[in-house]
Amino acid sequence: MEAANTENNLAAQIDRPHVILSSRRRWAVTAGVLLGMFLAALEATVVGAAMPTIIASLGGMDRYSWVVSAYLLTATVTVPIWGKLSDIYGRRPLYLAGIATFLLGSALSGASQTMTQLITFRAVQGLGAGALVPLSLTINGDIFTPQERTRIQGLFSGMWGLASIIGPLAGGFITDNFSWHWVFYINIPFGLAAAIIVGLALVEPKRAEPPVVDYAGAAWLTFSITALLIGLIESAHPEMWTSPLMIISGISFILFGILFIRAEKRAIEPIVPLSLFRNRMVAVGSITSFLTGTAMFGSITFVPLLVQGVWGGTATEAGSALTPFLLGWVGMAIVGGKLMLKVGYRSTVLTGLAIMAVSFVILSSFDIHTPRWLLLANLGLMGSGMGMVMLALLITIQSSVERQVLGVATSLQQFSRSIGGAVGVAIMGAVLTISLMSHRQDIQRETHLPEAEVEKIVHNISDLMRPETRAKMPPEALGPLAEGLSDALQNAFIVGAFFAGLGLLSGFWLPSFRATASSKAVKEAAEMASSSKECERMLMAEMTTIDAENEPAAIEPKADANRRG
């Protein structure tokens, strides 16, 4: 009798959401958080297409990678902080604070007059972006039952996929037809609408038993990675290699890294649980995610430079060049779930890593004479490899750990990829700058211009990015300068190919299922992910960093309960 009552109570809890709202309020909240998620997803890809034009307007080619790395860093390390604070103070105030921070960063980014200002304000924007996606999913989990949540998740993942695909196209169109400033300003009306809707419609119960927040871990990690990024980006200037700044950056990276590890060992709820790395699947999978992140963000960041700076294309053309990458990612991720059932996860991951490595090698051979269709085909191939790798890794990592740490292990994969992206973009940016500086003598030899004039042209290489300034450049300098940028981008893409190759090598250290999880559990997870609805849900999980507590899982509680029963 007692067992029956307990089962009935559990069933009642499952059938009731944590936050009970009227139907009208619930759908209003859903619309508001969907709009917020659309903004976050759009921002992840829309700026890339506008970056060459931004560089042409503000200058600071040697700071190009900072605009991406600063945003990625703050958006990544603040995700668990927003999640924990929302457990203490409620979802609504933290969601509104996240949107306010994001919109403040957007407005200031759009008003930037220098690259230093833009980098700073992009970091502010990233602070707010760290709240939008995870808290959107958390609110979704609060106001819907588990059964309803599965259906609603299709809306969220569809919105994420749509925004990711149209982002580059929108960024290019806005830049060409209005101004690059509006790439940031466009967030403001939609963000305000989302904030008003959620602020008025979402009513929550009071919170109890607040969780412990790992502030120290987040702070030491931010300081350590920031010091590393400063060192990597400043290394683009050879005269800085022995400067006090480089020495301080190196020491700070090591010191803060040690403090981060010590903090994580002592933290009750660490931002990066080090104990999970004893699981070989999680450890190797995180390394693979880190390395593939460098390649992924490198392509999104630097391909627009090839289209605009080398080929003389528009911002719209630069944005459309990234569309095959994102379409390949989405399409092959869906196929990858089914492919796992036939060939196994390891073969799927290794095939995807090999495709990525080959496509990056091909990308590193592109120059001023390469036809556009070949770039589009190669980026589609690269995106297909990424889709095969990331979804298969996500499913397998989830299947290799205990249920109680499933969310943490899953978020660790996206965390690793985002940090890898920030570091990889910084390294590729440094290589790009060094390569450009090394072409000064070649340009002078081919143009016969005075050394001072060549120096001026090289430092103003951003003039290549805009058709109007490109047309005013001396004809004898235009060709050699475009060739120099092409060669520099080839070197940057070679670095990307190197990281993709390391990712392929790391894939061979991935354990077999016998070493990590039962084949039954893995098959169950893969079968779930092979359905279109589940795959959409899992796809969004692996395309962004989500609060560990609310990570979508390949194995649902129902299946877990059946195993316990």
C-alpha positions as CSV (number, residue, x, y, z in Angstrom):
1,M,0.0,0.0,0.0
2,E,2.8,2.4,1.0
3,A,4.7,1.5,-2.2
4,A,1.5,2.3,-4.3
5,N,1.1,5.7,-2.6
6,T,4.7,6.5,-3.2
7,E,4.4,5.6,-6.9
8,N,1.2,7.7,-7.1
9,N,3.0,10.7,-5.5
10,L,5.9,10.4,-8.0
11,A,3.5,10.2,-10.9
12,A,1.7,13.3,-9.7
13,Q,5.0,15.1,-9.5
14,I,5.9,14.1,-13.0
15,D,2.5,15.3,-14.3
16,R,2.8,18.7,-12.7
17,P,5.3,21.4,-13.6
18,H,7.4,23.1,-11.0
19,V,5.9,26.5,-11.8
20,I,2.2,26.4,-12.4
21,L,0.9,29.1,-14.7
22,S,-2.3,29.7,-16.7
23,S,-2.2,28.6,-20.3
24,R,-2.0,32.2,-21.5
25,R,0.9,33.1,-19.2
26,R,2.7,29.8,-20.0
27,W,2.6,30.4,-23.8
28,A,3.5,34.1,-23.3
29,V,6.6,33.0,-21.3
30,T,7.4,30.5,-24.0
31,A,7.3,33.1,-26.7
32,G,9.5,35.5,-24.6
33,V,12.2,32.9,-23.9
34,L,12.1,31.7,-27.5
35,L,12.8,35.3,-28.6
36,G,15.7,35.5,-26.2
37,M,17.1,32.2,-27.4
38,F,16.8,33.5,-31.0
39,L,18.9,36.5,-30.1
40,A,21.6,34.4,-28.5
41,A,21.7,32.0,-31.4
42,L,21.7,34.8,-34.0
43,E,24.6,36.6,-32.2
44,A,26.7,33.4,-32.4
45,T,26.9,33.7,-36.2
46,V,25.7,37.1,-37.3
47,V,28.8,39.1,-36.3
48,G,31.2,36.9,-38.3
49,A,29.9,38.2,-41.6
50,A,30.2,41.8,-40.5
51,M,33.7,41.5,-39.0
52,P,35.7,42.4,-42.1
53,T,33.6,45.6,-42.6
54,I,34.1,46.4,-38.9
55,I,37.8,46.1,-39.3
56,A,37.7,48.3,-42.3
57,S,35.8,50.9,-40.2
58,L,37.7,50.7,-36.9
59,G,41.1,49.4,-38.0
60,G,43.0,47.1,-35.6
61,M,43.5,44.1,-37.8
62,D,45.9,42.7,-35.2
63,R,43.0,42.7,-32.7
64,Y,40.6,40.9,-35.0
65,S,40.5,37.7,-33.0
66,W,39.9,39.4,-29.7
67,V,36.3,40.4,-30.8
68,V,35.4,36.7,-31.0
69,S,37.5,35.4,-28.2
70,A,36.4,38.0,-25.6
71,Y,32.7,37.1,-26.3
72,L,33.3,33.4,-26.2
73,L,35.2,33.5,-23.0
74,T,32.7,35.5,-20.9
75,A,29.7,33.7,-22.4
76,T,31.2,30.4,-21.5
77,V,32.5,30.8,-18.0
78,T,29.4,32.7,-16.8
79,V,26.9,29.9,-17.8
80,P,27.0,28.0,-14.5
81,I,27.0,31.2,-12.5
82,W,23.8,32.4,-14.1
83,G,22.3,29.0,-13.5
84,K,23.2,28.8,-9.8
85,L,22.1,32.4,-9.1
86,S,18.8,31.7,-10.7
87,D,18.3,28.8,-8.2
88,I,18.9,31.3,-5.4
89,Y,17.0,34.4,-6.6
90,G,14.6,33.0,-9.2
91,R,14.6,32.6,-12.9
92,R,12.8,35.8,-13.8
93,P,15.1,38.4,-12.2
94,L,18.2,36.6,-13.4
95,Y,16.8,36.2,-16.9
96,L,15.9,39.9,-17.0
97,A,19.4,40.8,-15.7
98,G,21.0,38.6,-18.4
99,I,18.9,40.3,-21.1
100,A,19.7,43.8,-19.7
101,T,23.5,43.0,-19.7
102,F,23.3,41.5,-23.2
103,L,21.4,44.6,-24.6
104,L,23.8,47.0,-22.8
105,G,26.8,45.2,-24.4
106,S,24.9,45.2,-27.8
107,A,24.2,49.0,-27.6
108,L,27.8,49.8,-26.6
109,S,29.2,47.5,-29.2
110,G,27.2,49.2,-31.9
111,A,28.4,52.6,-30.7
112,S,32.1,51.6,-30.5
113,Q,34.6,54.0,-32.0
114,T,37.7,51.9,-31.6
115,M,38.6,48.2,-31.6
116,T,39.5,48.4,-27.9
117,Q,36.0,49.7,-27.1
118,L,34.4,47.0,-29.3
119,I,36.4,44.2,-27.6
120,T,35.5,45.5,-24.2
121,F,31.8,45.8,-25.0
122,R,31.7,42.4,-26.7
123,A,32.9,40.9,-23.4
124,V,30.0,42.7,-21.7
125,Q,27.6,41.3,-24.3
126,G,29.0,37.8,-23.6
127,L,28.3,38.2,-19.9
128,G,24.6,38.5,-20.7
129,A,24.7,35.9,-23.5
130,G,25.8,33.4,-20.8
131,A,22.3,33.7,-19.3
132,L,20.0,33.6,-22.4
133,V,20.2,30.0,-23.6
134,P,20.6,28.1,-20.3
135,L,17.9,30.1,-18.5
136,S,15.6,29.8,-21.4
137,L,15.9,26.0,-21.1
138,T,15.6,26.2,-17.4
139,I,12.4,28.2,-17.5
140,N,11.1,25.7,-20.1
141,G,11.8,23.0,-17.6
142,D,10.0,24.8,-14.8
143,I,6.8,25.6,-16.6
144,F,6.2,22.3,-18.5
145,T,6.0,18.7,-17.4
146,P,8.6,16.2,-18.7
147,Q,6.1,14.9,-21.3
148,E,5.3,18.4,-22.5
149,R,8.9,19.5,-22.4
150,T,9.9,17.0,-25.1
151,R,7.4,18.4,-27.5
152,I,8.2,22.1,-26.6
153,Q,11.9,21.4,-27.0
154,G,11.3,21.0,-30.8
155,L,10.3,24.7,-30.9
156,F,13.5,25.7,-29.1
157,S,15.8,23.6,-31.2
158,G,14.1,24.7,-34.4
159,M,14.5,28.3,-33.4
160,W,18.1,27.7,-32.6
161,G,18.8,26.0,-35.9
162,L,16.9,28.7,-37.9
163,A,18.8,31.5,-36.2
164,S,22.2,29.8,-36.6
165,I,21.6,29.3,-40.4
166,I,20.2,32.8,-41.2
167,G,22.7,34.6,-38.9
168,P,25.5,34.9,-41.4
169,L,23.1,35.9,-44.2
170,A,21.4,38.5,-41.9
171,G,24.8,39.9,-40.8
172,G,26.0,40.4,-44.3
173,F,22.7,41.9,-45.5
174,I,22.5,44.4,-42.6
175,T,26.1,45.4,-43.1
176,D,25.8,46.0,-46.8
177,N,22.4,47.7,-46.8
178,F,22.5,49.6,-43.5
179,S,25.6,49.7,-41.4
180,W,27.7,47.2,-39.3
181,H,26.5,49.1,-36.2
182,W,23.0,47.7,-36.8
183,V,24.3,44.1,-36.5
184,F,24.4,45.0,-32.7
185,Y,21.5,47.5,-32.6
186,I,19.1,45.0,-34.1
187,N,19.2,43.1,-30.8
188,I,17.7,45.9,-28.8
189,P,14.0,45.9,-29.8
190,F,13.7,42.1,-29.8
191,G,15.5,41.9,-26.5
192,L,13.2,44.5,-24.9
193,A,10.2,42.6,-26.2
194,A,11.5,39.4,-24.7
195,A,12.2,41.1,-21.3
196,I,8.8,42.7,-21.1
197,I,7.0,39.5,-22.0
198,V,8.9,37.3,-19.5
199,G,8.8,40.0,-16.8
200,L,5.0,40.4,-17.0
201,A,4.0,36.7,-17.5
202,L,6.4,34.7,-15.4
203,V,5.4,34.3,-11.7
204,E,7.5,32.0,-9.5
205,P,7.3,30.5,-6.1
206,K,9.9,31.5,-3.5
207,R,13.2,29.5,-3.5
208,A,14.6,27.5,-0.6
209,E,17.9,25.8,0.2
210,P,20.1,27.9,-2.1
211,P,23.0,26.0,-3.8
212,V,26.6,26.8,-3.4
213,V,28.1,28.9,-6.3
214,D,31.7,28.3,-7.4
215,Y,32.6,31.9,-7.8
216,A,36.3,31.3,-7.1
217,G,36.5,28.6,-9.9
218,A,34.8,30.9,-12.4
219,A,37.1,33.8,-11.5
220,W,40.4,31.9,-11.6
221,L,39.4,30.2,-14.9
222,T,38.5,33.6,-16.4
223,F,41.8,35.2,-15.3
224,S,43.8,32.2,-16.5
225,I,42.3,32.0,-19.9
226,T,42.4,35.8,-20.3
227,A,46.1,35.9,-19.5
228,L,46.6,33.1,-22.1
229,L,44.7,35.0,-24.7
230,I,46.6,38.2,-24.1
231,G,49.9,36.3,-24.5
232,L,48.7,34.5,-27.7
233,I,47.4,37.6,-29.4
234,E,50.3,39.9,-28.4
235,S,52.7,37.2,-29.7
236,A,51.7,38.4,-33.2
237,H,54.2,41.2,-32.7
238,P,57.8,39.8,-32.5
239,E,59.0,42.8,-30.5
240,M,56.6,41.8,-27.7
241,W,58.0,38.3,-27.2
242,T,60.4,39.3,-24.5
243,S,58.3,42.2,-23.1
244,P,57.2,42.4,-19.5
245,L,53.6,42.0,-20.7
246,M,54.3,38.6,-22.2
247,I,56.2,37.4,-19.1
248,I,53.4,38.6,-16.8
249,S,50.8,36.9,-19.1
250,G,52.7,33.6,-19.0
251,I,53.2,33.7,-15.2
252,S,49.5,34.7,-14.6
253,F,48.2,31.9,-16.9
254,I,50.1,29.3,-14.8
255,L,49.4,30.9,-11.4
256,F,45.7,31.4,-12.0
257,G,45.5,27.9,-13.6
258,I,46.9,26.4,-10.4
259,L,44.5,28.4,-8.3
260,F,41.7,27.2,-10.5
261,I,42.6,23.6,-10.0
262,R,42.9,24.0,-6.2
263,A,39.5,25.8,-6.1
264,E,37.8,23.0,-8.1
265,K,39.2,20.3,-5.8
266,R,37.8,22.1,-2.8
267,A,34.5,23.4,-4.3
268,I,31.2,21.6,-3.2
269,E,29.8,22.2,-6.7
270,P,32.7,23.0,-9.0
271,I,32.3,24.7,-12.3
272,V,34.6,21.9,-13.9
273,P,34.4,18.7,-11.8
274,L,37.9,17.3,-12.1
275,S,36.8,13.9,-10.8
276,L,35.0,13.3,-14.1
277,F,38.3,13.2,-15.9
278,R,39.0,9.8,-14.4
279,N,36.4,8.6,-16.9
280,R,38.4,8.0,-20.0
281,M,35.5,8.7,-22.3
282,V,34.9,12.1,-20.7
283,A,38.6,13.0,-20.6
284,V,39.4,12.1,-24.2
285,G,36.0,13.4,-25.4
286,S,36.7,16.8,-23.8
287,I,40.1,17.0,-25.4
288,T,38.5,16.2,-28.8
289,S,35.8,18.8,-28.3
290,F,38.5,21.4,-27.4
291,L,40.5,20.7,-30.5
292,T,37.4,20.6,-32.8
293,G,36.3,23.9,-31.2
294,T,39.5,25.6,-32.4
295,A,38.8,24.4,-36.0
296,M,35.1,25.3,-35.9
297,F,35.4,28.8,-34.6
298,G,38.4,29.4,-36.8
299,S,36.5,28.7,-39.9
300,I,33.5,30.9,-38.9
301,T,35.8,33.7,-37.9
302,F,38.3,33.9,-40.8
303,V,36.4,32.7,-43.9
304,P,34.7,36.1,-44.2
305,L,38.1,37.6,-44.5
306,L,38.9,35.4,-47.4
307,V,35.7,36.3,-49.2
308,Q,35.9,40.1,-48.6
309,G,39.6,40.8,-48.3
310,V,41.0,38.5,-50.9
311,W,38.2,38.0,-53.4
312,G,36.6,41.5,-53.0
313,G,33.2,40.2,-52.1
314,T,30.5,41.9,-50.1
315,A,29.5,41.3,-46.5
316,T,26.4,39.5,-47.8
317,E,28.5,37.1,-49.9
318,A,30.8,36.6,-46.9
319,G,27.8,35.6,-44.8
320,S,26.3,33.3,-47.4
321,A,29.6,31.5,-47.6
322,L,29.1,30.2,-44.1
323,T,25.6,28.8,-44.8
324,P,26.8,25.5,-46.2
325,F,28.9,24.9,-43.1
326,L,25.9,25.3,-40.8
327,L,23.6,23.3,-43.1
328,G,26.1,20.5,-43.3
329,W,26.4,20.5,-39.5
330,V,22.6,20.3,-38.9
331,G,22.0,17.8,-41.7
332,M,24.8,15.4,-40.8
333,A,24.1,15.6,-37.1
334,I,20.7,14.1,-37.8
335,V,22.2,11.4,-40.1
336,G,24.9,10.8,-37.5
337,G,22.4,9.5,-34.9
338,K,21.3,6.8,-37.3
339,L,24.8,6.1,-38.5
340,M,25.9,5.2,-35.0
341,L,23.5,2.3,-34.9
342,K,25.1,0.7,-37.9
343,V,28.9,1.4,-37.5
344,G,29.2,2.4,-33.8
345,Y,30.1,5.7,-32.2
346,R,33.9,5.4,-32.6
347,S,33.8,4.9,-36.4
348,T,31.3,7.8,-36.7
349,V,33.5,10.1,-34.7
350,L,36.7,9.1,-36.5
351,T,35.1,9.6,-39.9
352,G,33.8,13.0,-38.9
353,L,37.2,14.0,-37.6
354,A,38.9,12.8,-40.7
355,I,36.5,14.8,-42.9
356,M,37.2,17.9,-40.8
357,A,41.0,17.5,-41.1
358,V,40.8,16.9,-44.9
359,S,38.5,19.9,-45.4
360,F,40.8,22.2,-43.4
361,V,43.8,21.0,-45.4
362,I,41.8,21.9,-48.6
363,L,40.8,25.2,-47.1
364,S,44.5,26.1,-46.4
365,S,45.2,25.8,-50.2
366,F,42.6,28.4,-51.2
367,D,44.0,31.6,-52.7
368,I,42.9,34.5,-54.8
369,H,42.2,32.3,-57.8
370,T,40.0,29.7,-56.1
371,P,36.5,29.5,-57.5
372,R,33.7,30.4,-55.0
373,W,31.8,27.2,-55.5
374,L,34.8,25.2,-54.2
375,L,34.8,27.1,-51.0
376,L,31.0,26.5,-50.5
377,A,31.4,22.8,-51.2
378,N,34.4,22.5,-48.8
379,L,32.6,24.3,-46.0
380,G,29.6,22.1,-46.4
381,L,32.0,19.1,-46.1
382,M,33.6,20.6,-43.0
383,G,30.2,21.2,-41.4
384,S,29.2,17.6,-42.1
385,G,32.3,16.4,-40.3
386,M,31.5,18.6,-37.4
387,G,27.9,17.4,-37.2
388,M,29.0,13.7,-37.2
389,V,31.6,14.3,-34.4
390,M,29.8,16.5,-31.9
391,L,26.5,14.7,-31.7
392,A,28.1,11.2,-31.5
393,L,30.5,12.4,-28.8
394,L,27.5,14.0,-26.9
395,I,25.5,10.8,-26.9
396,T,28.4,8.6,-26.0
397,I,29.6,10.7,-23.1
398,Q,26.1,10.8,-21.7
399,S,26.0,7.0,-22.0
400,S,29.3,6.5,-20.2
401,V,28.5,8.2,-16.9
402,E,26.1,7.8,-14.0
403,R,22.7,9.5,-14.3
404,Q,23.4,11.9,-11.4
405,V,26.4,13.5,-13.2
406,L,25.0,13.3,-16.7
407,G,24.2,17.0,-17.0
408,V,27.6,18.0,-15.7
409,A,29.5,15.7,-18.1
410,T,27.4,16.9,-21.0
411,S,28.0,20.6,-20.3
412,L,31.7,19.9,-19.9
413,Q,31.8,18.9,-23.6
414,Q,30.4,22.2,-24.8
415,F,32.5,24.1,-22.2
416,S,35.6,22.5,-23.7
417,R,34.6,23.3,-27.2
418,S,33.9,27.0,-26.4
419,I,37.2,27.5,-24.6
420,G,39.0,25.7,-27.4
421,G,37.3,28.2,-29.8
422,A,38.5,31.2,-27.9
423,V,42.1,29.9,-27.7
424,G,42.1,28.7,-31.3
425,V,40.9,32.0,-32.8
426,A,43.5,33.8,-30.8
427,I,46.3,31.6,-32.1
428,M,45.1,31.8,-35.7
429,G,44.8,35.5,-35.4
430,A,48.4,35.8,-34.2
431,V,49.6,33.7,-37.1
432,L,47.6,35.9,-39.5
433,T,49.1,39.1,-38.2
434,I,52.7,37.7,-38.2
435,S,52.2,36.4,-41.8
436,L,50.9,39.8,-42.9
437,M,53.9,41.7,-41.5
438,S,56.3,39.2,-43.2
439,H,54.9,40.2,-46.6
440,R,56.0,43.8,-46.4
441,Q,59.2,43.3,-48.4
442,D,57.4,41.2,-51.0
443,I,54.9,43.9,-51.5
444,Q,57.6,46.6,-51.7
445,R,59.5,44.5,-54.3
446,E,56.5,44.0,-56.5
447,T,55.1,47.6,-56.2
448,H,58.4,49.6,-56.1
449,L,56.7,51.9,-53.7
450,P,58.7,53.7,-50.9
451,E,59.0,51.7,-47.7
452,A,57.0,54.2,-45.7
453,E,54.1,53.9,-48.2
454,V,54.2,50.1,-48.1
455,E,54.2,50.2,-44.3
456,K,51.1,52.4,-44.4
457,I,49.3,50.1,-46.8
458,V,50.1,47.0,-44.8
459,H,48.9,48.7,-41.6
460,N,45.7,49.7,-43.4
461,I,45.0,46.4,-44.9
462,S,41.5,46.7,-43.6
463,D,40.9,48.9,-46.7
464,L,40.6,45.7,-48.7
465,M,37.4,44.8,-46.8
466,R,35.2,47.5,-48.3
467,P,34.5,47.9,-52.0
468,E,34.6,51.7,-51.8
469,T,38.0,51.9,-50.1
470,R,39.4,49.0,-52.1
471,A,38.6,50.9,-55.3
472,K,40.7,53.9,-54.1
473,M,43.8,51.8,-53.4
474,P,46.8,52.2,-55.8
475,P,46.3,49.5,-58.6
476,E,50.0,48.4,-58.3
477,A,49.4,47.7,-54.5
478,L,46.0,46.0,-54.7
479,G,47.1,42.7,-56.2
480,P,50.2,42.1,-54.0
481,L,48.2,43.1,-50.9
482,A,45.4,40.7,-51.7
483,E,48.0,38.0,-52.3
484,G,49.7,38.8,-49.0
485,L,46.4,38.5,-47.2
486,S,45.6,35.3,-49.0
487,D,49.0,33.8,-48.0
488,A,48.4,34.9,-44.4
489,L,45.0,33.3,-44.3
490,Q,46.5,30.1,-45.7
491,N,48.9,30.0,-42.8
492,A,46.1,30.6,-40.3
493,F,44.1,27.8,-41.9
494,I,47.1,25.5,-41.7
495,V,47.0,26.1,-38.0
496,G,43.3,25.1,-38.1
497,A,44.3,22.0,-40.1
498,F,46.9,21.2,-37.4
499,F,44.3,21.4,-34.6
500,A,41.9,19.3,-36.7
501,G,44.7,16.7,-37.2
502,L,45.3,16.6,-33.4
503,G,41.6,16.1,-33.0
504,L,41.7,13.1,-35.3
505,L,44.7,11.7,-33.4
506,S,42.8,12.2,-30.1
507,G,39.9,10.3,-31.6
508,F,42.0,7.1,-31.7
509,W,42.3,7.2,-27.9
510,L,38.6,7.1,-27.5
511,P,37.7,3.9,-25.6
512,S,35.4,1.2,-26.9
513,F,32.0,0.9,-25.4
514,R,33.1,-2.1,-23.4
515,A,35.4,0.2,-21.5
516,T,32.8,2.8,-20.7
517,A,29.2,1.7,-20.9
518,S,27.0,-1.2,-21.7
519,S,26.2,-1.6,-25.4
520,K,22.5,-1.7,-24.4
521,A,22.7,1.8,-22.9
522,V,24.5,3.2,-25.9
523,K,22.2,1.6,-28.4
524,E,19.2,3.0,-26.4
525,A,20.7,6.5,-26.5
526,A,21.6,6.3,-30.2
527,E,18.1,5.1,-31.1
528,M,16.5,8.0,-29.3
529,A,18.8,10.4,-31.1
530,S,18.1,9.0,-34.4
531,S,14.5,10.2,-34.3
532,S,14.0,13.7,-35.8
533,K,12.5,15.1,-32.6
534,E,15.1,13.8,-30.2
535,C,17.9,14.7,-32.6
536,E,16.7,18.3,-32.8
537,R,16.8,18.5,-29.0
538,M,20.2,16.9,-28.8
539,L,21.6,19.0,-31.6
540,M,20.8,22.2,-29.8
541,A,22.5,20.8,-26.7
542,E,25.8,20.3,-28.6
543,M,25.6,23.6,-30.5
544,T,25.7,25.7,-27.3
545,T,26.9,25.7,-23.7
546,I,24.0,24.9,-21.4
547,D,23.7,24.9,-17.6
548,A,24.6,21.4,-16.5
549,E,21.5,21.1,-14.3
550,N,19.2,21.4,-17.3
551,E,21.2,19.6,-20.1
552,P,19.0,17.6,-22.5
553,A,19.8,13.9,-22.0
554,A,19.9,11.1,-24.5
555,I,18.4,8.7,-21.9
556,E,15.2,10.0,-20.3
557,P,14.2,9.6,-16.7
558,K,11.5,7.2,-17.7
559,A,14.1,4.8,-19.1
560,D,16.3,5.3,-16.0
561,A,13.3,4.5,-13.8
562,N,12.6,1.3,-15.7
563,R,16.2,0.2,-15.1
564,R,15.8,0.9,-11.4
565,G,12.5,-1.0,-11.3
